[in-house]
């Protein structure tokens, strides 16, 4: 897939009634596809998954912050690493399996989709392909 490929109807329906979240997703999707790539994007009821050979990132509305700290418009990016990465930007991390940590980052502003975030996704994609 390439970064200029239009969103599918399923992707658009996922964000029905959430135009601010859709704008964040479009920016993240374009950056992810242009800098990392994906063989396919799969839309399910609760998340949009990005795959190379294996799943390496997902976008959802998972509320990983307490309601009082949650922005009105957001997307949650989920990715896996072989270790727990400590950063104030990571809202939650859990060891799903030994040496497989799932990280959640809530994105509420376009400028949060930066090189640091894309680096984590790049690392997640490489780890997923190496399994």
C-alpha positions as CSV (number, residue, x, y, z in Angstrom):
1,X,0.0,0.0,0.0
2,X,1.2,3.5,-0.6
3,X,0.5,6.8,1.3
4,X,-1.6,8.2,-1.5
5,X,-4.0,5.4,-1.6
6,X,-7.5,6.7,-0.6
7,X,-9.1,5.6,2.6
8,X,-11.4,2.6,2.2
9,X,-15.1,3.0,3.0
10,X,-14.6,0.8,6.0
11,X,-11.9,3.2,7.4
12,X,-14.3,6.1,6.8
13,X,-17.2,4.3,8.6
14,X,-14.9,3.5,11.5
15,X,-14.7,7.3,12.2
16,X,-18.4,8.1,11.5
17,X,-19.3,11.1,13.6
18,X,-15.7,11.7,14.7
19,X,-14.2,14.1,12.1
20,X,-11.4,15.3,14.4
21,X,-10.3,11.8,15.1
22,X,-10.5,11.0,11.3
23,X,-8.1,13.9,10.6
24,X,-5.6,12.5,13.1
25,X,-5.9,9.1,11.6
26,X,-5.4,10.4,8.1
27,X,-2.2,12.1,9.1
28,X,-0.9,9.0,11.0
29,X,-1.9,6.7,8.2
30,X,-0.1,8.8,5.6
31,X,3.1,9.0,7.7
32,X,3.0,5.4,8.5
33,X,2.5,4.2,4.9
34,X,5.1,6.6,3.5
35,X,7.8,6.0,6.1
36,X,7.2,2.4,7.2
37,X,4.8,0.8,4.7
38,X,2.1,-1.9,5.2
39,X,1.0,-4.8,3.1
40,X,-2.5,-4.4,4.3
41,X,-4.9,-2.5,6.5
42,X,-7.7,-4.4,8.2
43,X,-10.7,-2.7,9.7
44,X,-12.6,-4.4,12.5
45,X,-15.3,-3.3,14.9
46,X,-12.9,-1.9,17.5
47,X,-9.7,-1.2,15.7
48,X,-7.8,-0.6,12.4
49,X,-4.8,-2.9,12.2
50,X,-1.7,-2.4,10.1
51,X,0.2,-5.5,8.9
52,X,3.5,-6.2,7.1
53,X,3.9,-9.9,7.4
54,X,2.3,-9.6,10.9
55,X,0.4,-7.1,12.9
56,X,2.6,-4.2,14.0
57,X,0.3,-1.4,14.9
58,X,-3.4,-0.6,15.5
59,X,-5.6,2.4,15.9
60,X,-8.6,2.5,18.1
61,X,-10.6,4.6,20.6
62,X,-9.3,2.7,23.6
63,X,-9.6,5.1,26.6
64,X,-6.2,4.5,28.1
65,X,-6.4,7.7,30.3
66,X,-8.8,8.5,33.1
67,X,-11.8,10.4,31.8
68,X,-10.7,13.7,33.4
69,X,-7.4,13.5,31.5
70,X,-8.8,12.3,28.2
71,X,-9.1,14.8,25.3
72,X,-12.4,15.2,23.6
73,X,-11.0,14.0,20.2
74,X,-8.3,11.3,20.1
75,X,-7.1,8.1,18.6
76,X,-5.1,5.5,20.5
77,X,-2.1,3.9,18.7
78,X,-1.1,0.5,19.9
79,X,2.2,-1.2,19.0
80,X,4.4,-3.9,20.4
81,X,8.1,-3.9,21.3
82,X,10.4,-6.6,22.8
83,X,10.9,-4.4,25.9
84,X,8.9,-1.9,28.0
85,X,9.7,1.5,26.6
86,X,9.5,4.2,29.3
87,X,8.3,7.6,28.0
88,X,5.9,10.2,29.3
89,X,4.1,9.9,25.9
90,X,3.2,6.3,26.5
91,X,-0.1,6.1,28.4
92,X,0.0,2.4,29.2
93,X,2.2,-0.6,28.7
94,X,1.7,-4.3,29.5
95,X,3.7,-7.4,29.0
96,X,1.3,-9.5,26.9
97,X,3.9,-12.4,26.7
98,X,7.4,-12.7,27.9
99,X,9.5,-10.1,26.1
100,X,6.5,-8.8,24.2
101,X,5.3,-5.5,25.5
102,X,2.1,-3.8,24.2
103,X,2.2,0.0,24.3
104,X,-0.7,2.5,24.0
105,X,-0.3,6.1,23.0
106,X,-3.2,8.5,22.9
107,X,-2.9,11.0,20.1
108,X,-5.0,14.2,20.3
109,X,-2.9,16.7,18.2
110,X,-1.4,16.3,14.7
111,X,2.1,17.4,16.0
112,X,2.2,14.3,18.2
113,X,2.7,12.3,15.0
114,X,6.4,12.9,14.9
115,X,9.7,11.1,14.3
116,X,9.8,9.7,17.8
117,X,6.4,8.1,17.5
118,X,7.1,6.8,14.0
119,X,10.4,5.4,15.2
120,X,8.5,3.3,17.8
121,X,6.2,2.0,15.0
122,X,9.2,1.3,12.8
123,X,10.7,-0.7,15.6
124,X,7.4,-2.6,16.1
125,X,7.2,-3.5,12.4
126,X,10.8,-4.8,12.4
127,X,10.1,-6.9,15.5
128,X,6.9,-8.3,14.1
129,X,8.6,-9.3,10.9
130,X,11.5,-10.9,12.8
131,X,9.2,-13.3,14.7
